[in-house]
Amino acid sequence: MATAAATATTAPGTRDRLVRTASRLMQHGGYENTPVKQLVREAEATLGSLYHFFPGGKQELAVAAIHFGDEEFAEALRAGLSTHTDPARAIEAVAALLADHLAASDWRDGCPVTATALETVGRLPDIQAACARAFANWQQLVAAKLLASGHPEPEARDLAVTVISTLEGAEMTSQVTQSRTPLLLAGQHLARLVASYAR
């Protein structure tokens, strides 16, 4: 009985550590460059616990890790978008926050799903679908900000796709060049674009 109670208490922590560790490792190296042995070691878990929580193994864990990264990035988006009522200024603030975060991580912590998304296209449909859901979630957050400021829905949806796509590319460029400039410039030009549609 005591063993069962202890397991019930510690099990959620183990699952959480596996998901967080997988998200971090995949963010830095992608899916293929995240060995299961390294993952369980850094999560302070066991191979048995991984398959207990994720019977589908590494792929099932990867989907959960992408969802975690999705929510983590969404929180950063919400924080930036909430800084101003004007969506143009808010989007520029998002770019600056992303640049600050990237620089603070010594240029390691870029988009939590990009590396995995690029290497799994056409090969691992469950992981590809999880990445697609993440991008759609972020686009929805931007679209909601634009809709709240009076942009009609089709326009808001199209602009949101443009904003997220541009920020994703700028973040990758900033990471490669180890410079905040690509993200800051992207934010400035996205702000001008959004402002040009202002009602």
Contacts in CASP RR format, 6 or more apart in sequence:
PFRMAT RR
TARGET T0000
AUTHOR 0000-0000-0000
METHOD contacts of the structure
MODEL  1
MATAAATATTAPGTRDRLVRTASRLMQHGGYENTPVKQLVREAEATLGSL
YHFFPGGKQELAVAAIHFGDEEFAEALRAGLSTHTDPARAIEAVAALLAD
HLAASDWRDGCPVTATALETVGRLPDIQAACARAFANWQQLVAAKLLASG
HPEPEARDLAVTVISTLEGAEMTSQVTQSRTPLLLAGQHLARLVASYAR
11 53 0 8 1.000
14 43 0 8 1.000
14 45 0 8 1.000
14 49 0 8 1.000
14 53 0 8 1.000
15 53 0 8 1.000
17 43 0 8 1.000
17 44 0 8 1.000
17 45 0 8 1.000
18 39 0 8 1.000
18 40 0 8 1.000
18 43 0 8 1.000
18 45 0 8 1.000
18 49 0 8 1.000
18 50 0 8 1.000
18 53 0 8 1.000
18 54 0 8 1.000
18 61 0 8 1.000
19 61 0 8 1.000
19 64 0 8 1.000
19 65 0 8 1.000
19 68 0 8 1.000
20 43 0 8 1.000
20 65 0 8 1.000
20 68 0 8 1.000
21 39 0 8 1.000
21 42 0 8 1.000
21 43 0 8 1.000
22 34 0 8 1.000
22 39 0 8 1.000
22 43 0 8 1.000
22 61 0 8 1.000
22 62 0 8 1.000
22 64 0 8 1.000
22 65 0 8 1.000
23 65 0 8 1.000
23 66 0 8 1.000
23 68 0 8 1.000
23 69 0 8 1.000
23 72 0 8 1.000
23 112 0 8 1.000
25 33 0 8 1.000
25 34 0 8 1.000
25 38 0 8 1.000
25 39 0 8 1.000
25 42 0 8 1.000
26 34 0 8 1.000
26 62 0 8 1.000
26 65 0 8 1.000
26 66 0 8 1.000
26 112 0 8 1.000
26 113 0 8 1.000
26 115 0 8 1.000
26 116 0 8 1.000
27 69 0 8 1.000
27 109 0 8 1.000
27 110 0 8 1.000
27 111 0 8 1.000
27 112 0 8 1.000
27 113 0 8 1.000
27 115 0 8 1.000
28 108 0 8 1.000
28 109 0 8 1.000
28 115 0 8 1.000
29 115 0 8 1.000
30 115 0 8 1.000
30 116 0 8 1.000
30 119 0 8 1.000
31 58 0 8 1.000
31 62 0 8 1.000
31 115 0 8 1.000
31 116 0 8 1.000
31 119 0 8 1.000
31 120 0 8 1.000
31 124 0 8 1.000
31 127 0 8 1.000
32 119 0 8 1.000
34 58 0 8 1.000
34 62 0 8 1.000
36 47 0 8 1.000
36 50 0 8 1.000
36 57 0 8 1.000
36 58 0 8 1.000
37 47 0 8 1.000
39 50 0 8 1.000
39 58 0 8 1.000
39 61 0 8 1.000
40 46 0 8 1.000
40 47 0 8 1.000
40 49 0 8 1.000
40 50 0 8 1.000
50 57 0 8 1.000
50 58 0 8 1.000
50 61 0 8 1.000
51 57 0 8 1.000
53 61 0 8 1.000
54 60 0 8 1.000
54 61 0 8 1.000
54 64 0 8 1.000
59 124 0 8 1.000
59 126 0 8 1.000
59 127 0 8 1.000
60 126 0 8 1.000
62 116 0 8 1.000
62 124 0 8 1.000
62 127 0 8 1.000
62 130 0 8 1.000
63 126 0 8 1.000
63 127 0 8 1.000
63 130 0 8 1.000
66 112 0 8 1.000
66 113 0 8 1.000
66 116 0 8 1.000
66 127 0 8 1.000
66 130 0 8 1.000
66 131 0 8 1.000
66 134 0 8 1.000
67 130 0 8 1.000
67 133 0 8 1.000
67 134 0 8 1.000
68 112 0 8 1.000
69 112 0 8 1.000
69 113 0 8 1.000
69 134 0 8 1.000
70 112 0 8 1.000
70 113 0 8 1.000
70 130 0 8 1.000
70 133 0 8 1.000
70 134 0 8 1.000
70 137 0 8 1.000
70 138 0 8 1.000
72 112 0 8 1.000
73 111 0 8 1.000
73 112 0 8 1.000
73 113 0 8 1.000
73 134 0 8 1.000
73 138 0 8 1.000
74 137 0 8 1.000
74 138 0 8 1.000
74 141 0 8 1.000
76 94 0 8 1.000
76 97 0 8 1.000
76 98 0 8 1.000
76 101 0 8 1.000
77 94 0 8 1.000
77 138 0 8 1.000
77 141 0 8 1.000
77 142 0 8 1.000
78 141 0 8 1.000
79 97 0 8 1.000
80 90 0 8 1.000
80 93 0 8 1.000
80 94 0 8 1.000
80 97 0 8 1.000
81 87 0 8 1.000
81 90 0 8 1.000
81 91 0 8 1.000
81 93 0 8 1.000
81 94 0 8 1.000
81 141 0 8 1.000
81 142 0 8 1.000
81 145 0 8 1.000
82 90 0 8 1.000
83 89 0 8 1.000
83 90 0 8 1.000
83 93 0 8 1.000
84 90 0 8 1.000
84 93 0 8 1.000
85 149 0 8 1.000
86 149 0 8 1.000
87 145 0 8 1.000
87 146 0 8 1.000
87 148 0 8 1.000
87 149 0 8 1.000
87 151 0 8 1.000
87 194 0 8 1.000
88 190 0 8 1.000
88 191 0 8 1.000
88 192 0 8 1.000
88 194 0 8 1.000
88 195 0 8 1.000
88 198 0 8 1.000
89 191 0 8 1.000
90 145 0 8 1.000
91 142 0 8 1.000
91 145 0 8 1.000
91 163 0 8 1.000
91 187 0 8 1.000
91 190 0 8 1.000
91 191 0 8 1.000
91 194 0 8 1.000
92 187 0 8 1.000
92 188 0 8 1.000
92 190 0 8 1.000
92 191 0 8 1.000
94 167 0 8 1.000
94 187 0 8 1.000
95 167 0 8 1.000
95 170 0 8 1.000
95 183 0 8 1.000
95 184 0 8 1.000
95 186 0 8 1.000
95 187 0 8 1.000
95 188 0 8 1.000
95 190 0 8 1.000
96 183 0 8 1.000
96 184 0 8 1.000
96 187 0 8 1.000
98 167 0 8 1.000
98 171 0 8 1.000
98 183 0 8 1.000
99 174 0 8 1.000
99 180 0 8 1.000
99 183 0 8 1.000
99 184 0 8 1.000
100 180 0 8 1.000
101 109 0 8 1.000
101 110 0 8 1.000
102 109 0 8 1.000
102 110 0 8 1.000
102 171 0 8 1.000
102 174 0 8 1.000
102 175 0 8 1.000
102 180 0 8 1.000
102 183 0 8 1.000
103 180 0 8 1.000
107 174 0 8 1.000
107 175 0 8 1.000
107 178 0 8 1.000
108 175 0 8 1.000
110 171 0 8 1.000
110 172 0 8 1.000
110 175 0 8 1.000
111 168 0 8 1.000
111 171 0 8 1.000
111 172 0 8 1.000
112 134 0 8 1.000
113 130 0 8 1.000
113 131 0 8 1.000
113 134 0 8 1.000
113 135 0 8 1.000
114 168 0 8 1.000
114 171 0 8 1.000
114 172 0 8 1.000
116 127 0 8 1.000
116 131 0 8 1.000
117 128 0 8 1.000
117 131 0 8 1.000
117 135 0 8 1.000
120 127 0 8 1.000
120 128 0 8 1.000
120 131 0 8 1.000
121 128 0 8 1.000
122 128 0 8 1.000
135 164 0 8 1.000
135 168 0 8 1.000
138 164 0 8 1.000
139 157 0 8 1.000
139 160 0 8 1.000
139 161 0 8 1.000
139 163 0 8 1.000
139 164 0 8 1.000
140 160 0 8 1.000
141 160 0 8 1.000
142 159 0 8 1.000
142 160 0 8 1.000
142 163 0 8 1.000
142 164 0 8 1.000
143 153 0 8 1.000
143 156 0 8 1.000
143 157 0 8 1.000
143 159 0 8 1.000
143 160 0 8 1.000
146 155 0 8 1.000
146 156 0 8 1.000
146 159 0 8 1.000
146 160 0 8 1.000
146 194 0 8 1.000
147 153 0 8 1.000
147 156 0 8 1.000
149 198 0 8 1.000
149 199 0 8 1.000
150 199 0 8 1.000
151 159 0 8 1.000
151 197 0 8 1.000
151 199 0 8 1.000
155 197 0 8 1.000
159 193 0 8 1.000
159 194 0 8 1.000
159 197 0 8 1.000
162 190 0 8 1.000
162 193 0 8 1.000
163 190 0 8 1.000
163 194 0 8 1.000
166 186 0 8 1.000
166 187 0 8 1.000
166 189 0 8 1.000
166 190 0 8 1.000
167 183 0 8 1.000
167 186 0 8 1.000
167 187 0 8 1.000
167 190 0 8 1.000
169 182 0 8 1.000
169 186 0 8 1.000
170 182 0 8 1.000
170 183 0 8 1.000
170 185 0 8 1.000
170 186 0 8 1.000
170 187 0 8 1.000
171 182 0 8 1.000
171 183 0 8 1.000
173 182 0 8 1.000
173 183 0 8 1.000
174 180 0 8 1.000
174 181 0 8 1.000
174 182 0 8 1.000
174 183 0 8 1.000
END
